[in-house]
Amino acid sequence: MADKVSGTAAQLEFEKQKRKEEMKQQVITFALMIIFTIIAFAMVLSELDKLFVIPILLVLAAIQVGFQLYYFMHMSHKGHELPALMFYGGVFAAFITILALLVLVWW
């Protein structure tokens, strides 16, 4: 009986530590997203060259989408493999469609 109680206490401590680490990751990710947003606004307000600003804004946006998916939508957790596969399949199909349309327009 003592093993069962200590096993449960150890399991609860493990879950507590796991949740604490996950919350830490979410807070860090949120802070990074705020910093990226401030950088994007500052770049637009500084009136830099559009050819310089637009690619950087797109990269910052892509990073923020990744943060949203992995940390706030919990796509990195166990059991979310099928939704992740469906999402990435949709992104791949959209990319191929846009690429095909661009090739048709520019050819």
N, C-alpha and C positions, 0 to 999 in steps of 0.2 A: 504494500500500500504506500509506503514511503517513497518507493521508486516512482510510482505513478504521480504522486504529488510533486516531487522534485522535477520529474520530467515535464509536467504541466507548467511549473514555475519557470523552468528553463525555456520552454517553448514560448511562454508569454513574454519573457525578457527578450528572446530573439525577435519576436514579432514587433515589440516596442522599438528595438534598435533599428529594425528594417524600416518601420514607418518614419522614424526620426531621420534616417538617411534619405528616404524618399522626399520628405518635406524640405530638407536642406537642399536637395537637387532642384526642387521646384522653385524655391526662393531664389537660388542663384540664377536659374534660367529666367525667371521673371525679371530680375535685376538686369540681366544681359539684354533682354528684349526692350526694356525701357531705355537702356543706354543706346542700343541700335536705333531706336525711334528718335531719340534726341540727336544722334549723329545725322540721321536722314533729314530731319528738319533743319539742322544747322547747315547742311550742304546745300539744301534748296534755298535757304535764306541768304547764303553767302553769294549767291548768283555766280557760281562757278560755271565753266563751260558744260553745256548739255552732254557732249560726248564723253565727258569725264564723270558726270553725276549719274546719268541714267544707268550705266552698267553696275555701278556701286550700289545704287538703290535696289536694283534687281537682285544682286547677291545678298544684300541685307534682308530683303523680303524672303528669299529662298531659305536663308538660315532661320528666320523667324517661323516660317511654315514648318520646318523640321523640328524646331523646339516645341511648337504647338502639338505636333503629332506625337512625338516621343514622350514628352513630359506631361502635358496637360490632357491629352487624349489617351494616355497610357498605352500607346501602341507597342511599347517595349516590354510590356508585361507578358507573362505566360498566358496562353489561352487566346491571344489576339492575333494568332498567325493567319487565320483565314481572312478576317477583316483587313489585315495589312496586305495580304496577297491581292485581295480584290481592289483595294485602294491603289496599290502600285500598278496593277494591271490596267486600271482606268487611266492613271497618269501616263503610262506607256502608250496606250491607245490614243490618247489626246495628243501626245507628243508626235506620234507617227502621222496622225491626221493633219496637224498643223504643218509638219515638215513637208508632207505631200502637197498640201495647198500652196506652200511657199515655193516649192519646186515648180509646180504648174504655173504659178504667176510669173516667176522670174525666168522660166525657160523660153 
